[in-house]
Amino acid sequence: MTSAESSAGPRAVLTAANLVGAATAAFLVLAPSSVATPARAWLIVGFSVVYVLRVLITTYVTVQRRVTYAEAALVGGWMFVIHATMGVVASHVPGPLDGWTVAGVVLYLFGSWMNSYSELQRRAWKARPENVGHLYTRGLFRWCRHPNYLGDTLLFTGFAAATGSWVALVIPAIMALGFVFAAIPALDRRLKAHYGEEFDQWAAHTRRYIPLVW
């Protein structure tokens, strides 16, 4: 049994949490009590739908490792919070779309591309027999060690901007802190333990999270 097959249950939990979160966001911004303009409401719904589709690709195509129920519950719960927060915040913003909204759309699209494309690049490279057991350091991974994390941060900053309120920025802020202080250090330790000198050489000239900065 493959790791993907053994994780069918947790992957289903993750997918369900994401779908329920997106449905919750849609309900909040489209409800009669919402003061969001139709344009903003449907933009938030669209962002949630796109994110659901992206997570489906990640869950069932790019991530082939085993997923546990604990991980599915944690990540799925966080996804639900993200969707619900964006829906709640946007539903209380009556103003029209503006320049910040446009910037939010750009960030959302670019971040989504960065996250998905980096994962697909790595998966395609790893699928070649000659690359089995080696660390992928090409493509977007030349610019920073975790472009998928950077992509997520950018897309949710864009999502927050599209709500029309700075309150929603709490989501990408929490996410960035989690990456910097927990996810990145933990993953770097695992990569070093698994790839040894290959990781050391890569880490010596490649920033962790933000190219040219950190």
N, C-alpha and C positions, 0 to 999 in steps of 0.2 A: 504494500500500500504506500503510495507517495505521500509526502508531507501535505500536499494540497488536499488529497482525499481524506487524510486523517484529521484535517482542520475544517471539514465541511460544516460542522455545527457552529463553531466559533465564527466562521466567515459569514454564515447566515445571520447570526446575532448582530455582527457588525453592520451588515447590509440593512437589516431591519431597523436598527437604531438610527442609521443615517436617513432612511426613508421616512421614518416617523418624525425625525427632526425637521426635514424639509417640508413635510406636510404641516407641521406645527407653524413653521415660519410663514407658509402660504396662508394658513388660517388667520394668523395674527394680522398680517398686512392687508388682507382682503376682507376682513370682518367689517360689519357696519360701524363698529366703534372706532375703527382705524381712521386717523386723519391724514394718512399718507396719500399723496396724489396717485392716480392710477399708474402714471409712468414710473414713479419710484416703487410702488407696490409690485408691479410686474417685473421690474428690474431685480428686486430682491428675490422674487420667486425664481426668475431665470438663473440667478447666481446659485441658488440652492440646488436647482435641478442639474446645472453643469457640474457642481461639486459632487453630487450623488453619482453622476456618470463617471467622473474621474475616479472616485473611490471604488466603483465597481471594477474599473480597469485595473487599478492597483491591487485590489483584493483577489481578483480571479485570474489576472494575467501576469503582472510583473512580480508580485510577491509569491514565491514558491516555497518559502520556509514554513515551518509549522506555526500555527497561530493557536494560542490557548484561549480558553473561555475567559480567564482573568484579563488577558490583554484585550479581547474583544469587548468585554464589559467596560473596561477603562477607556479605550479609544472611542467606542461607540457612545458612551455616556458623554464624553467631551464633544463629540460631533453634534449630539443632540443639543447640548448647551450652546454651541456656536450658532446653530440654526435658530434656536429659540431666542437667543439674545439679539441677533440681527433683526428678527421679526418684531420683537417687542420694541426695540429702539426705533426702527423705521416707522412703526405704526403710530408713533407719537410725534413725528416730524411732518408738519403741514407744508413746508416750503417746497418750491419747485426744484427741479434738477438744476445744477449749476456747474461751475468749473471744477469743484471738488469731486462732483459725481463723475465727470469725464475722466479726471485723474484716477478715480477709483476703478473705473472700467478698464483703463489701460493697465493699471497695476494688477488687477484681477486676472486679466487675460495673459499678461506676461508671466505672472507667478504660476498660473495653471500650466502654461507651456513649459516653464523651467522645471517644475516638479515632474510632470509626466514624461517629458522628453528625456530628462536625465535618467529616469528609471528605465525607460525603453532602450536607451543607448546601452546601459549597463547590461540589461538582460540579453540583448542581441549579442554582445561581445562575450558574455559568459556562456552562451549556448554553443560556442565553437569549441570543439574538443581540445584544441591546442591551448586554450585559455583556462581550462579546468584547474582549480587550485591557485590561480593567480589573482592579484588585486587589480581591479579596474581603475585606472587613473587617467583615462582619456576623456574626450568630449567636454562636457560641462564640468566634469570632475577635475579638469586641469586648472580651473579658476578658483574653486574652493572644494574642500573635502566633503561638504554636505549641501550640494546645490538643491536637492529636494527639500531640505529644511528651509533654505532661503526662499525657495519658490513658495512654500506654504506661508511663510511670513509675509511675503509681498502680496499674495492673493488675498489673504485675510485683512491686510491693511487696506487693500482696495475695496473689499467687501464692506469693511467698517465705514470707509469714506462714502460709499454709495448709500448708506442709511441716512446720511444728512446730519449726523450728530457725532461729536467727538467722543461721546460716552462709549460707543461701540469699539473704540480703539483699545479698550481693556482686553478684548479677545486677542489681537495680535501681540499685545504687550505681555500677557501671561504666556502665550505661546513662545515668544522669543526668549523669555526668562527660562522657561522649561528646556528649550533647546540648549541654551548657553550653560546652564548650571547642572543639567541632568542628562538629557538625551545625548548630546555631543560627547561629553567626557566618557560616558558609559560605552558608547559605540566605538569611540577611538580606542579604548582599552581592549575591547573585543577584537577589533581589527589588528591591533598590535600583537595580541596574543596569537592570532590566527596566521597573520602574514609576516610577522617579524621584520626582517630587513627591508622587504618591499614597502611596508608601511612607513618605516623610519625614513626611507629615502623620499617618499612622497610627501610626508608630513614636514620634512625639512624645508621644502620650498612651496608648500601649498597652504594657504590660510584655511582655517576651520570652516568659517560660516559666511563671512563677508569678504569678497576679494579685495586684496591690498590693505585690509583693515585688521581683521581678526579671524 
